[in-house]
Amino acid sequence: MLTAALLCFPLTACSDGGKAAHEYASPTVTAADGSTYELPVSKLYPVDYSGLEADYIASVCSAAGAEYTEENADSICFGENIFGIGLASVVYFGKYASRLDTSEWKKLAEIAASPADFASALTGGRAPDGISPQAMYASRIPDSAYFDAMVEEIVRDMTAQRNCAREKAFELLYSEGVTIETPFSPSMQAAVDKVYTDQSSFSDTSDSFPQSACAVTDMDGSVIALAAGNRGNTAYNRAYRTLHPIGSSIKPLSVYTPALTRGLISFSSIVSDEPTMNEGTPQAWPRNYNRVYDGDITVTYALRQSKNTVPVRLVTELGGENCLSFMRSELGFTTLTDKDADTSAMALGYLDRGVSMTELAAAYSIFGRQGAYSAPRFYTRVTDKNGNVLAKSDGEQRQAISSADAWIMNRLLYYNISKDDGIAMSARLDDGSEVIGKTGTVDNDSGSDTDRLFVGLTPEYCAAVWIGYDDASVIDHTEYKLPASIWKRIMELADRKVSSFTPDPDVVTAEYCTESGGLAGSGCTDTETGYYRSGALPYPCDKH
Ligand SMILES: [Zn+2]
């Protein structure tokens, strides 16, 4: 999948427009299992040079200060992570090199002479004249969403830790003898790739099948594998760079966790499943997905039926600002906006800009790691040829919620899958290993679905799966259980050793009455096991 290439020849530096030469070389990436990769610096988009005019190639090579050879043409730096004429054509003009016109070849030579001048087009800024706006979104390291994200994180950290410009960080990274240590898991990536290249995973073979993305973390807070797109379409890094609305997947993070930590709810306390805006308004709001309202229900039932009414009521009590603040400061979401303090954003996941699958998986990980949050980490250390540290990532750590609350949330999310009325039961693993998780669905103004998600954990991994179109088209023709079934396929292929989550010693269990939510007595006919903080058991059932 990755092109191995080690290239060392002087080219015009990206940063200073031709004043000094810089040698670009492939950094060596060491994965978690000790295997190594060369970060690709060549032939990302193969070019058939026999069909191109030699004069064009020569002028581009010359502008870059390189001799005219096909190998050089494949290796010229056109900006951050853009090596070679083939990739540069796709990134800057949205077409293959064979389709460039004369003016575009001239522009390509200009870029090769002074890549830094075109940097703004690549970082979302204003594109210089003659540059295709779509170019900004083209993948810079095709076929490897993980390494794309890893390089972005390294360059970001390097600029902060070494107080240097992005161009300088990029030069340092691609210097000879650089080594990158990563938590990347080749075996988990192979499992993800297998599922994403097998179209039977998507149970639909129509040409219009939607896109998908997936981010997998381990319980150390490291990102270990990514899928950027379905059917080999990695034009966008949908797991890391693209943001998505997440629907009901937001509820455990923005609503149930803060409501639990603030004592508003317990595992089985009674909440009202009735619309809030039914007096004096034309329509009941919010609607539950199945249009069924059950009146007084327990918290666990509200969550596993993914009720919309209950989160709306809880956000109203908590205050949308407080929910938003919790997600930003404790759960590490960096792309939420102030508009997301709105009730429909915090209760139902209709977000202003959305979140990445990477940050979503990192946030859910707290339920499997005793409430501790760790910022998603793609590398641990970058060193130069002399062993000097160029950048390091310790993974920002904090105790987001107490270990006891994390365990109560863990069990609430477990019932989503383990109970037969749980909405996410299709994520159950065949070997009986415990799974916790939550589905999510986003619909448009006409009520048609546009995005579907599942975020789930095993005791060792957390993975967030998204399905939808890049342009938010309707996906009503696909099965609603699909994200959970893709998640399940990945985890069934994954190397798993632990089958149960570890209980928290400060949480006690007790049977509760499903009708009243109180401690079950001898007269209660329908009971389930609840999880409560020590000394905070519910009152005895008052209905039987
Ligand atoms: Zn009872």
Residues whose N, C-alpha, C, O or C-beta is under 5 A from the ligand:
A	BS01	ZN	C513 S516 C524 C541 K543 H544
